Amino acid sequence: MPALGNNSTSPRITWRSPSYSHILAVVSNPMYAGAYAFGKTEVRTIVIDGQARKSDGHQKPMEQWTVLIKDHHPGYITWEQFERNQLILSENTYMESRMGRKSGRGGGSLLAGLLRCGRCGRMMGVHYSGHDGKTPSFRCRAQTNYGLKGCPIFHGWRADQAISSELLKALEGPAVEAALEASQRVAQQDTAWREALALELEQAEYEARLAQRRYEAVDPDNRLVASELETRWNSALARVRELQVKTEKSESITRAAPVVDKEALLALAEDLAALWNAPATDMKLKQRIARILIQEIVVSFDEKTSEIVLIIHWNGGRHSELRVRKNKTGHHNRTTKAEAIDVIRRMSSRYPDDQIAATLNRLGFRTAFDLTWTTLRIQTLRHRFDLPACNSSQCPPAMLTLEQAAERLRTNRKTVRRLIEKKILPATQIVPGAPWEISEESVQSSAVMEAIKRMATHPRPRTENREGQESLFSTV
């Protein structure tokens, strides 16, 4: 930081290493953005032991400043950038009693820094526990700091899952299409603005040439008129240079703008749930996405229904209510999903444990400890819920699987799947993703045999892939 020397006759600048407080004082000063401000602090008086005590230096909100003159002098940044920087600074301040939401700093919860108590209005703090230190629980700061009772306290894993589902709905295909349409409209507006800018530049160049001709046509001895015309010519040239700079900037922005592949983006939106729930996805990135869409979430309890009521305030002014069942005493998030248990219950009497495990893994279900399913884990869960077993010698007469039907028809699995999709070959599944069940009579039917002959005579053309890449979509 520069500092003036003590010698009044020859002032000099001494450079010093900047400190945190100096940098913060610069970026939080309105003068940095070209504004003049006065009356940013106030004096407060409180009564202690019957005596009035005054203290000064208390910061006032910007709308209560005594004087604020924007564009008072040339600034290093614009006023919009200054306000955005103040918002970022306030969200990054965790150790002071601020009432605003906080920025995403990672951790195990998506909602850290977003929840506000619906009873007292304070932001809610997060605490992590469990053997891995990633199980979140939320507590109002009024209870933590002041010992007040009645504000919400709850485990946050169900609320995290519920808000994640709402975010994925907001980011699904139709929302992406709406965003793409909006971006196209913005691009059209940019094109119209650039065309208007080109016309304005053309008009400015014409006025500059006109001013030049008028200056060259004046009598040099008439200095007063010549001086005025020269001033107008210089102003016209300055206007031309200003518009040329704007045109060059607009062209550079257009060249730097990435080309958006609509089909790839829509395909990504379809797979967003898998990407969002992947263990390798950074929580800090998900928190940043949540803060782009959500301003804050107000939390309250419904004692009658034992539910957590989440009022989501979306960026843009919309609000929605979400209710999450409150955990009962002794309940935790280390439980197998009810959907996975239902699949095991429906398949246990007809399929061996290895096929049940393969089906659950194919459907994306995990165990209570976020592990893949194995034969031993299926056996353990069956014993716990007293479900029947199906060994290879004890299973009821099974119908043909997809592979067995393909072997009987002397074709491949893809052809059999096409026959099923066209409803030529009747087939069923206990649950989507389970092995197909095909009867022997259906395989030997005349309709299936004729369809196989037609496919052999007229094979389906293969889709060419560019540069040997595999297609993203199934050709079946």
C-alpha positions in Angstrom: 0.0 0.0 0.0 1.4 3.5 -0.8 2.0 5.9 2.0 3.2 9.5 1.9 6.5 10.4 3.5 7.0 12.9 6.4 8.9 15.4 4.3 6.4 18.1 3.4 8.6 19.7 0.8 9.2 16.6 -1.3 6.4 14.1 -0.7 7.3 10.6 -1.7 5.4 7.2 -1.9 6.5 4.3 0.3 5.1 0.9 -0.9 4.1 -1.6 1.8 2.7 -5.1 1.6 -1.2 -4.9 1.7 -3.0 -6.3 4.7 -6.5 -7.9 4.9 -8.0 -4.9 6.7 -6.5 -2.4 4.1 -7.9 -4.4 1.1 -11.3 -4.8 2.8 -11.4 -1.1 3.6 -10.8 -0.3 -0.1 -13.3 -2.7 -1.7 -16.0 -1.8 0.8 -15.6 2.0 0.4 -18.1 3.6 -2.1 -15.3 5.9 -3.3 -13.8 2.9 -5.0 -17.0 2.8 -7.2 -17.0 6.5 -8.0 -19.5 7.5 -5.3 -19.4 10.1 -2.5 -20.9 9.0 0.8 -21.3 10.6 4.2 -23.0 9.5 7.4 -22.3 5.8 7.1 -22.1 5.3 10.9 -24.1 6.4 13.9 -23.9 6.9 17.6 -25.9 4.6 19.8 -27.0 5.2 23.4 -27.8 2.5 25.9 -28.6 2.6 29.6 -26.3 0.6 31.8 -26.9 0.6 35.6 -29.0 3.7 35.3 -26.4 5.6 33.3 -26.4 6.5 29.6 -23.5 5.1 27.6 -22.7 6.2 24.1 -20.8 4.3 21.5 -20.0 5.4 18.0 -18.9 3.7 14.8 -22.0 1.5 14.3 -22.6 0.8 10.6 -25.9 1.9 9.1 -27.7 0.3 6.2 -27.0 2.0 2.8 -30.5 3.3 2.5 -30.0 5.2 5.8 -26.8 7.0 4.9 -27.0 10.8 5.2 -25.5 11.5 1.8 -24.9 9.2 -1.2 -23.9 10.7 -4.6 -23.3 8.1 -7.3 -21.1 8.9 -10.3 -19.4 11.7 -8.2 -16.0 10.9 -9.7 -14.5 8.3 -12.0 -14.4 4.9 -10.2 -12.4 1.8 -10.6 -15.5 -0.3 -10.9 -19.2 0.3 -11.6 -21.8 0.8 -8.9 -23.4 -2.5 -9.9 -20.1 -4.3 -9.4 -19.7 -2.6 -6.1 -23.1 -3.8 -4.8 -22.5 -7.3 -6.1 -19.2 -7.3 -4.2 -20.9 -6.2 -1.0 -23.4 -9.0 -1.3 -20.5 -11.6 -1.8 -18.7 -10.1 1.2 -21.8 -10.4 3.4 -22.4 -14.0 2.4 -18.7 -14.9 3.0 -18.9 -13.5 6.6 -19.5 -16.5 8.9 -18.2 -15.3 12.2 -20.4 -12.3 12.6 -24.1 -12.2 13.5 -25.4 -11.4 10.0 -29.0 -12.1 9.1 -28.4 -13.0 5.4 -27.8 -16.3 3.8 -24.2 -17.7 3.6 -22.2 -18.9 0.6 -21.6 -22.5 -0.1 -18.5 -23.8 1.5 -18.8 -27.5 0.9 -19.5 -30.0 3.7 -22.1 -32.8 3.8 -25.3 -30.8 3.4 -26.8 -29.1 0.4 -28.8 -26.7 2.6 -25.9 -25.2 4.7 -26.3 -21.4 4.8 -29.8 -21.4 3.1 -32.2 -22.2 6.0 -33.9 -19.4 8.0 -35.9 -20.0 11.1 -39.6 -19.3 10.6 -40.0 -18.4 14.2 -37.3 -15.8 15.0 -35.9 -15.0 11.5 -32.3 -16.0 12.3 -30.2 -18.1 9.9 -29.9 -21.8 11.0 -26.6 -23.3 11.7 -25.5 -26.8 10.6 -23.7 -29.5 12.7 -22.2 -32.7 11.2 -22.1 -35.9 13.2 -22.0 -39.7 12.6 -19.0 -42.0 12.1 -18.1 -40.3 8.8 -18.9 -36.8 10.0 -21.3 -36.1 7.2 -24.7 -36.5 8.8 -26.2 -33.0 9.0 -28.4 -31.6 11.7 -29.8 -28.0 11.8 -30.4 -25.8 14.8 -31.6 -22.2 15.0 -28.8 -19.9 16.2 -31.2 -18.4 18.8 -31.0 -21.7 20.7 -27.2 -22.1 20.2 -26.3 -18.5 21.1 -29.1 -17.3 23.4 -30.6 -20.5 24.8 -34.1 -19.7 23.4 -36.5 -22.5 23.1 -39.2 -23.3 20.5 -37.1 -22.8 17.4 -36.6 -25.7 14.9 -34.0 -28.5 15.5 -34.0 -31.4 13.1 -31.8 -33.8 11.2 -31.3 -32.6 7.6 -30.8 -35.7 5.5 -34.5 -35.9 4.5 -34.7 -32.2 3.8 -31.6 -32.4 1.7 -33.1 -35.2 -0.4 -36.4 -33.3 -0.8 -34.8 -30.1 -1.9 -32.5 -32.0 -4.3 -35.6 -33.5 -5.9 -37.1 -30.0 -6.3 -33.9 -28.7 -7.9 -33.8 -31.6 -10.3 -37.4 -30.9 -11.3 -36.4 -27.3 -12.0 -33.5 -28.4 -14.1 -35.3 -31.1 -16.1 -35.9 -31.1 -19.8 -38.7 -28.6 -20.1 -36.8 -26.1 -18.0 -33.7 -26.5 -20.1 -35.8 -26.0 -23.3 -37.2 -22.8 -21.7 -33.7 -21.6 -20.9 -32.5 -22.3 -24.4 -35.5 -20.4 -25.8 -34.7 -17.5 -23.5 -31.1 -17.6 -24.6 -32.2 -17.5 -28.2 -34.3 -14.4 -27.6 -31.3 -12.8 -25.8 -29.2 -13.6 -28.9 -31.8 -12.0 -31.2 -31.8 -8.9 -29.0 -28.0 -8.8 -29.1 -28.1 -9.1 -32.9 -30.6 -6.2 -33.1 -28.4 -4.2 -30.8 -25.3 -4.8 -32.9 -27.2 -3.8 -36.0 -28.3 -0.6 -34.3 -24.8 0.0 -33.2 -23.5 -0.4 -36.8 -26.0 2.1 -38.0 -25.1 4.6 -35.3 -21.4 4.2 -36.2 -22.2 4.8 -39.8 -24.1 8.0 -38.9 -21.2 9.2 -36.7 -18.7 8.6 -39.5 -20.9 10.7 -41.8 -21.1 13.5 -39.3 -17.4 13.4 -38.8 -16.8 13.7 -42.6 -19.3 16.6 -42.7 -17.6 18.4 -39.9 -14.2 17.9 -41.7 -15.6 19.5 -44.9 -17.0 22.4 -43.0 -13.8 23.0 -41.3 -11.7 22.8 -44.5 -14.2 25.2 -46.2 -14.0 28.0 -43.7 -11.7 31.1 -44.2 -8.6 30.6 -42.0 -8.6 34.3 -41.1 -12.0 33.8 -39.4 -10.4 32.3 -36.3 -13.5 32.3 -34.1 -15.5 30.2 -36.6 -12.6 28.0 -37.4 -12.0 27.2 -33.8 -15.7 26.3 -33.2 -15.7 24.1 -36.3 -12.5 22.4 -35.2 -14.0 21.7 -31.8 -17.1 20.1 -33.4 -14.9 18.0 -35.7 -12.9 16.7 -32.7 -16.1 15.8 -30.9 -17.4 13.9 -34.0 -14.1 12.0 -34.2 -14.2 11.2 -30.5 -17.8 9.9 -31.0 -16.6 7.7 -33.9 -13.8 6.2 -31.8 -16.1 5.5 -28.9 -18.6 3.6 -31.2 -15.7 1.7 -32.9 -14.5 0.5 -29.5 -18.1 -0.7 -28.6 -18.3 -2.4 -32.0 -15.0 -4.3 -31.5 -16.1 -5.4 -28.0 -19.5 -6.7 -29.3 -17.7 -8.6 -32.0 -15.2 -10.2 -29.6 -18.0 -11.2 -27.3 -19.8 -12.8 -30.2 -16.7 -14.7 -31.2 -16.1 -15.9 -27.7 -19.6 -17.1 -27.1 -19.7 -20.9 -27.0 -21.9 -22.9 -29.4 -24.6 -24.7 -27.3 -25.5 -28.2 -28.5 -29.2 -28.3 -27.7 -29.5 -32.1 -28.1 -26.5 -32.7 -25.9 -27.8 -30.4 -23.3 -31.2 -32.0 -23.2 -29.5 -35.4 -23.0 -27.5 -34.1 -20.0 -30.7 -32.9 -18.4 -32.1 -36.5 -18.6 -29.0 -37.9 -16.9 -28.7 -35.0 -14.4 -30.2 -37.1 -11.6 -27.5 -39.7 -11.9 -24.8 -37.1 -12.1 -26.2 -35.1 -9.1 -26.4 -38.2 -6.9 -23.0 -39.6 -7.9 -20.6 -39.9 -4.9 -17.9 -38.1 -6.8 -19.9 -35.0 -7.4 -18.5 -32.1 -5.4 -21.0 -30.8 -2.8 -19.6 -27.3 -3.1 -20.6 -27.3 -6.8 -24.1 -28.5 -5.9 -24.4 -25.8 -3.2 -23.5 -23.1 -5.8 -26.2 -24.5 -8.2 -28.7 -24.4 -5.3 -27.9 -20.7 -4.6 -28.3 -19.8 -8.2 -31.9 -21.1 -8.1 -32.9 -20.5 -4.5 -32.7 -17.3 -2.4 -33.5 -18.9 0.9 -35.7 -21.5 2.7 -37.8 -20.6 5.7 -38.3 -23.5 8.1 -41.1 -24.2 10.6 -42.8 -27.2 12.3 -46.3 -28.5 11.9 -46.9 -30.1 15.3 -50.2 -31.7 14.3 -48.7 -33.7 11.4 -45.1 -33.9 12.8 -43.7 -32.5 9.6 -41.0 -30.0 8.7 -42.5 -27.2 6.5 -40.0 -25.7 4.0 -41.0 -22.5 2.2 -38.7 -22.2 -0.8 -38.1 -18.7 -2.0 -36.9 -19.1 -5.5 -34.8 -16.4 -7.2 -37.2 -14.6 -9.5 -40.0 -14.1 -6.9 -41.8 -17.5 -6.9 -42.4 -19.4 -3.7 -43.3 -23.1 -3.1 -44.1 -25.1 0.0 -42.5 -28.5 0.7 -43.3 -30.8 3.6 -40.9 -33.4 5.0 -41.7 -36.0 7.5 -39.8 -35.5 10.8 -37.6 -38.3 12.0 -39.1 -40.4 14.8 -37.0 -41.2 17.8 -34.4 -43.9 16.9 -34.7 -43.4 13.1 -31.7 -42.5 11.0 -30.7 -42.3 7.4 -28.9 -45.7 7.4 -32.0 -47.6 6.2 -32.7 -49.5 3.0 -35.1 -47.8 0.7 -38.7 -49.2 0.7 -38.6 -49.5 -3.1 -35.5 -51.8 -2.9 -37.2 -54.0 -0.2 -40.4 -54.2 -2.4 -38.3 -55.5 -5.3 -36.7 -58.1 -3.1 -40.1 -59.2 -1.7 -41.6 -59.6 -5.2 -38.6 -61.5 -6.7 -37.5 -63.6 -3.7 -39.9 -66.5 -4.4 -39.1 -66.7 -8.1 -35.5 -65.8 -8.6 -32.2 -66.7 -6.9 -30.3 -64.2 -4.8 -27.7 -63.5 -7.4 -30.3 -62.4 -10.0 -32.0 -60.2 -7.4 -28.8 -58.5 -6.5 -28.0 -57.9 -10.2 -31.5 -56.4 -10.7 -31.1 -54.0 -7.8 -27.7 -52.9 -9.0 -29.1 -52.4 -12.5 -31.9 -50.2 -11.1 -29.4 -48.1 -9.2 -30.5 -49.1 -5.6 -27.9 -49.1 -2.9 -27.7 -50.7 0.6 -28.3 -48.8 3.8 -24.5 -48.1 3.9 -24.4 -47.0 0.3 -22.9 -50.2 -1.0 -23.7 -52.3 -4.1 -25.9 -55.4 -3.6 -24.3 -58.9 -3.4 -25.8 -62.4 -2.8 -24.8 -62.3 0.9 -26.5 -59.0 1.4 -29.7 -60.2 -0.2 -29.7 -63.2 2.0 -29.2 -61.1 5.1 -32.1 -58.8 4.2 -34.3 -61.8 3.4 -33.7 -63.3 6.8 -34.4 -60.0 8.5 -37.8 -59.6 6.8 -38.5 -63.4 6.8 -38.8 -63.6 3.0 -38.8 -67.0 1.1 -35.7 -68.2 -0.7 -35.4 -69.5 -4.2 -32.5 -71.8 -5.0 -31.9 -73.1 -8.4 -33.4 -76.5 -7.5 -36.3 -75.1 -5.5 -37.5 -72.3 -7.8 -40.8 -72.8 -9.5 -40.6 -73.8 -13.2 -39.1 -70.6 -14.6 -40.0 -69.2 -18.0 -37.4 -68.4 -20.6 -35.2 -65.4 -20.1 -34.1 -63.1 -22.9 -30.9 -65.0 -23.4 -32.6 -68.4 -23.5 -35.2 -67.1 -26.0 -32.5 -65.8 -28.2 -30.8 -69.2 -28.1 -34.0 -71.0 -29.0 -34.6 -68.7 -31.9 -31.0 -68.8 -33.0 -30.7 -65.1 -33.0 -29.3 -62.4 -30.7 -30.6 -60.6 -27.6 -31.2 -57.3 -29.6 -33.5 -59.0 -32.0 -35.5 -60.6 -29.2 -35.8 -57.2 -27.5 -37.1 -55.7 -30.8 -39.7 -58.4 -31.0 -40.8 -57.6 -27.4 -41.0 -53.8 -28.1 -43.1 -54.4 -31.2 -45.3 -56.7 -29.1 -44.8 -59.6 -31.4 -43.3 -61.7 -28.6 -45.3 -61.5 -25.4 -43.0 -61.0 -22.3 -43.3 -59.7 -18.8 -41.2 -58.4 -16.0 -41.9 -58.5 -12.3 -40.4 -55.0 -12.0 -38.7 -52.8 -14.6 -35.1 -53.9 -14.8 -35.9 -57.5 -13.7 -35.2 -60.5 -16.0 -37.8 -60.9 -18.8 -40.2 -63.8 -18.6 -41.1 -65.5 -21.9 -43.2 -68.6 -22.3 -42.1 -71.5 -24.5 -45.3 -71.4 -26.5 -44.7 -67.7 -27.4 -41.3 -68.4 -28.7 -42.6 -71.2 -31.0 -45.5 -69.2 -32.3 -45.8 -68.7 -36.1 -45.9 -64.9 -35.7 -42.5 -64.9 -34.0 -41.0 -67.3 -36.6 -42.3 -65.1 -39.5 -40.9 -62.0 -37.9 -37.5 -63.6 -37.5 -37.4 -64.6 -41.2 -38.3 -61.0 -42.2 -35.5 -59.6 -40.1 -33.1 -62.0 -41.5 -34.1 -61.1 -45.1 -34.3 -57.3 -44.5 -31.7 -56.5 -41.8 -32.0 -53.2 -40.1 -29.5 -50.6 -41.4 -26.8 -49.6 -38.9 -26.3 -46.0 -38.0 -22.9 -44.7 -38.8 -21.0 -43.0 -36.0 -18.6 -40.2 -36.6 -14.9 -41.0 -35.8 -15.8 -44.4 -34.4 -17.7 -43.0 -31.4 -20.5 -45.0 -29.8 -24.0 -43.6 -30.0 -25.4 -42.1 -26.8 -28.8 -43.6 -27.5 -29.9 -47.1 -27.9 -30.7 -48.3 -31.5 -33.1 -50.9 -30.3 
